[in-house]
Amino acid sequence: MMRPEEGIDRLAALVERRLGLVPASSTKEELLAFLEEKAPRRQWEAYLDRLESAGTGDAELRTLAERLTVGETYFFRHLVQLEALVEQVLPTLQQRGRSARVLCAGCSTGEEAYSLSILARESARVDPSRLFITGVDLNARSIERARRAHYGPWALRVTPQPFRERWFQALPDGTFVLSPEVRDSVFFEERNLLDEAPDFWAAGAFDVILFRNVLIYFSPEAARRSLSRFEQALTPGGFLFLGPSETLRGLSESFETVQAGDAFYFQRERVRPDIPRTPPRPSPPLRAAEVTPTTPTGARNRLKGPERAWRLLEEERYAEARAWLEALPQHEREQSLSKLLSAALHLQSGAFREAERLGEALAESGVQAAEAHYLLGLCREQAGDGHHARARYERAVHLEPTFALGHLRLGMLARREGAATAARVALRLALILLAHEQPLHLTLFGGGFGRHGLMQVCQRELWACLEAA
Ligand SMILES: C[S@@+](CC[C@H](N)C(=O)[O-])C[C@H]1O[C@@H](n2cnc3c(N)ncnc32)[C@H](O)[C@@H]1O
């Protein structure tokens, strides 16, 4: 009879080979639960043999993928990159009547692909009728949800109000339905990026590939395989977008870095002179697959304790940050900054109850209380409880009058409630204070937006307020 560790190791190796994913140490329990559910221990060997030889699309492999993939995403994530794509890359590609074909590889529940479609419709420089967006993901359930295009408020947490109004229908239960025009502009398909599919990956099939926040979950081997496939499927001079903390270092030498303002992306082969370039930004170090808490290698691994979790959070590597925090000794977990970080990570992953529990304890202790009240406000807001959310934000800015994000949320809430004057006052103040907002607040609560991105969100809210006046 197989020992539990043997079963887990064999299943983890299979997951890496077939799905490309390196299971984090925190998912070991999940692997064990999966095996126990699927077969009695005496039959694990036979079950694993069968799974290893299963073909593409096998139902058990699909279930495994649904259980193990991390689908964290939201509308307008890493906005500066999407804006660079829409304002610089797409107009160049569409010159002389050409179409632009974009692939979102690892599209999860569709927010990224739809954000691109919305921004293209908002831009005066892009012709949306000549933009073709395809989204693919391994997780069948995510693809189903992407096609449904019906989202909870959390998915729209950084969506500017004017976009909410123009491109979504708000339902009485607090959820949002995407406009049919945008929904029908994206084609979604369940697909494993590692499976052979010569037609799909035909030479020159795409002009742009978005592969953001997927690489961090991949083994180096799976990363190399998918990147070489992308290189082949991109037109010469085509573009590749990774997440801001992801790098091609050690994985591919076929792309050059392009920097445009705060955004950077990659271009296959030589850069064409019509795309503005500045010298490459230094490669962000470290890949997630190399930094699980149990396998310390690489420069960033020199960071210890909660600091390492902070760094992972800064890089939006939430699952790893959570795993790292959970593995810390108790005295480090008990530090107030660790607790705050843990609460923010729970919030980020949608575990609102736990986030709220930790936030309450912090608020009561009086340490990091302004941040704790702000976090509790976010929890209340996502529960549709605007009244208590406002009280929490008010408490946060009372304790820390220069808390820009607190004023921003108060302004957004007031605007949604039709309190135009209160909204204008709060948003104007937020805009001034955002220029000096603490890095701690931006990292914890910026939702992937940098200072500049948040100022843009604030500015748009303010314009919308003034337009409505
Ligand atoms: C964190 S989400 C990223 C979503 C989106 N790109 C973004 O940046 O917001 C990662 C997605 O990659 C998908 N994924 C992981 N391995 C994959 C594979 N081998 N083939 C296709 N998709 C995969 C997961 O199912 C998950 O939905």
The ligand as an SDF file (V2000), in Angstrom:
LIG
                    3D

 27 29  0  0  0  0  0  0  0  0999 V2000
   -3.8750   34.0870  -11.5560 C   0  0  0  0  0  0  0  0  0  0  0  0
   -4.8060   33.6760  -12.9490 S   0  0  0  0  0  0  0  0  0  0  0  0
   -4.3580   34.9900  -14.0450 C   0  0  0  0  0  0  0  0  0  0  0  0
   -5.5600   35.5960  -14.7100 C   0  0  0  0  0  0  0  0  0  0  0  0
   -5.2510   36.8070  -15.5970 C   0  0  0  0  0  0  0  0  0  0  0  0
   -4.3100   36.4830  -16.6270 N   0  0  0  0  0  0  0  0  0  0  0  0
   -4.7780   37.9770  -14.7810 C   0  0  0  0  0  0  0  0  0  0  0  0
   -3.6130   38.3740  -14.8840 O   0  0  0  0  0  0  0  0  0  0  0  0
   -5.5680   38.5430  -14.0070 O   0  0  0  0  0  0  0  0  0  0  0  0
   -3.9050   32.2830  -13.6090 C   0  0  0  0  0  0  0  0  0  0  0  0
   -4.7290   31.4490  -14.5760 C   0  0  0  0  0  0  0  0  0  0  0  0
   -3.8600   30.5800  -15.3160 O   0  0  0  0  0  0  0  0  0  0  0  0
   -4.5660   29.3800  -15.5790 C   0  0  0  0  0  0  0  0  0  0  0  0
   -3.6300   28.2840  -15.9140 N   0  0  0  0  0  0  0  0  0  0  0  0
   -2.7370   27.6830  -15.0880 C   0  0  0  0  0  0  0  0  0  0  0  0
   -2.1050   26.6970  -15.7570 N   0  0  0  0  0  0  0  0  0  0  0  0
   -2.5870   26.6750  -17.0170 C   0  0  0  0  0  0  0  0  0  0  0  0
   -2.3270   25.8780  -18.1650 C   0  0  0  0  0  0  0  0  0  0  0  0
   -1.4480   24.8760  -18.1490 N   0  0  0  0  0  0  0  0  0  0  0  0
   -3.0260   26.1450  -19.2890 N   0  0  0  0  0  0  0  0  0  0  0  0
   -3.9680   27.1300  -19.3260 C   0  0  0  0  0  0  0  0  0  0  0  0
   -4.2470   27.9300  -18.2660 N   0  0  0  0  0  0  0  0  0  0  0  0
   -3.5680   27.6970  -17.1250 C   0  0  0  0  0  0  0  0  0  0  0  0
   -5.3320   29.1380  -14.2840 C   0  0  0  0  0  0  0  0  0  0  0  0
   -6.4330   28.2720  -14.4610 O   0  0  0  0  0  0  0  0  0  0  0  0
   -5.7400   30.5430  -13.8730 C   0  0  0  0  0  0  0  0  0  0  0  0
   -7.0370   30.8540  -14.3060 O   0  0  0  0  0  0  0  0  0  0  0  0
  1  2  1  0
  2  3  1  0
  2 10  1  0
  3  4  1  0
  4  5  1  0
  5  6  1  0
  5  7  1  0
  7  8  2  0
  7  9  1  0
 10 11  1  0
 11 12  1  0
 11 26  1  0
 12 13  1  0
 13 14  1  0
 13 24  1  0
 14 15  1  0
 14 23  1  0
 15 16  2  0
 16 17  1  0
 17 18  1  0
 17 23  2  0
 18 19  1  0
 18 20  2  0
 20 21  1  0
 21 22  2  0
 22 23  1  0
 24 25  1  0
 24 26  1  0
 26 27  1  0
M  CHG  2   2   1   9  -1
M  END
$$$$
